[in-house]
């Protein structure tokens, strides 16, 4: 894992509508079945917590989208820009989303992940998530197929 120097680490900031072109540029490179611009726009309109990792030059390193309702949160999208993986950026974004969820009173957080994404599964397990079930045929897959989703969850305990 190549770490960033203290000065080069991208900073976190809220996503805005003006960021959607840059977010979509990453989304379509990162996923074979990307979210649409409309989904991101709808999440912004719904005031979901949406955060970016931004380089000093304004380029994006990644983003995350969270929904919070009552005492539960759901990580809807977590993405590191292609070519910037393995530098701790996904972990940084995930931890920021978990902190936001805690701050809004969430007691547990859920997410879905493709079984074909071992890097993400490892990130989530190392962060304290556990598999709690599967959603059969949840994701679109190649050749008009479908892929199950692993459902993961973690309890948000008060920080020590």
LINVENGI-V80403 format. One record per backbone hydrogen bond with DSSP energy under -1.0 kcal/mol. NH is the residue of the N-H (numbers start at 1). CO is the residue of the C=O. Records with the same first field share a line. If there is no record, write none. Layout:
# LINVENGI-V80403
NH=CO  CO
This chain:
# LINVENGI-V80403
9=5
11=54
13=52
15=50
19=16
20=17
23=19
24=20
25=21
26=22
27=23
28=24
30=26
31=27
40=36
41=37
42=38
43=39
44=40
45=41
46=42
47=44
48=43
51=64
52=13
53=62
54=11
55=59
58=55
61=53
62=53
63=79
64=51
65=77
66=49
67=74
69=72
72=69
73=108
74=67
75=110
76=65
77=65
79=63
81=61
84=81
92=88
93=89
94=90
95=91
96=92
97=93
98=94
99=95
100=96
101=97
102=98
103=99
104=100
105=102
106=101
107=71
108=71
109=154
110=73
111=152
113=150
117=114
121=117
122=118
123=119
124=120
125=121
126=122
127=123
128=125
129=124
130=153
132=151
133=151
135=149
138=135
139=147
141=145
145=142
147=139
149=135
150=113
151=133
152=111
153=130
154=109
156=107
157=155
